[in-house]
Amino acid sequence: MAYYPLAPGHQVNVRSGPSTDSGLVKVLPQGSSVPIRCQTRGETVSGPCGTTDVWDCIAPGQYVSDAYVKTGSTGYVAERCAG
């Protein structure tokens, strides 16, 4: 599983689902890297890495917007989440 860095200078909220309305699970500190287990569509978010509706699942029940993850791509870099 590949790890990707968060956008420099940003703390990133981890949500229980792929939207900003989903419950806050935790906050990742600046300089973190995250594993992307799978990716899914959700709420469109604008961030330092662009505007996207792609959300990255970093652990079961833990999602971060791809707008805050430096994947080097505006599309999918991992398999789609099941379900």
NORURBEL-V594311 format. One record per backbone hydrogen bond with DSSP energy under -0.5 kcal/mol. CO is the residue of the C=O (numbers start at 1). NH is the residue of the N-H. E is the energy in kcal/mol with one decimal. If there is no record, write none. Layout:
# NORURBEL-V594311
co=[CO | CO]
nh=[NH | NH]
e=[E | E]
This chain:
# NORURBEL-V594311
co=[2 | 4 | 5 | 7 | 12 | 13 | 14 | 14 | 15 | 17 | 18 | 19 | 23 | 23 | 26 | 28 | 29 | 32 | 34 | 35 | 38 | 39 | 40 | 45 | 47 | 50 | 52 | 53 | 54 | 55 | 56 | 56 | 57 | 57 | 59 | 62 | 62 | 63 | 64 | 65 | 66 | 67 | 68 | 69 | 79]
nh=[36 | 34 | 70 | 10 | 28 | 15 | 25 | 26 | 63 | 19 | 43 | 22 | 16 | 25 | 14 | 12 | 32 | 6 | 4 | 37 | 57 | 81 | 55 | 52 | 50 | 47 | 45 | 42 | 66 | 40 | 58 | 64 | 37 | 38 | 62 | 58 | 59 | 15 | 56 | 68 | 69 | 49 | 7 | 71 | 39]
e=[-1.6 | -3.1 | -3.1 | -1.4 | -3.2 | -0.5 | -3.3 | -1.1 | -2.9 | -1.8 | -2.4 | -1.0 | -2.1 | -0.5 | -3.1 | -1.7 | -1.4 | -2.6 | -2.9 | -0.7 | -2.9 | -2.4 | -3.1 | -2.4 | -1.8 | -2.4 | -2.9 | -2.5 | -2.5 | -2.3 | -0.7 | -2.2 | -2.8 | -0.9 | -2.4 | -2.2 | -1.0 | -3.2 | -3.3 | -1.8 | -1.4 | -2.6 | -2.2 | -1.5 | -2.3]
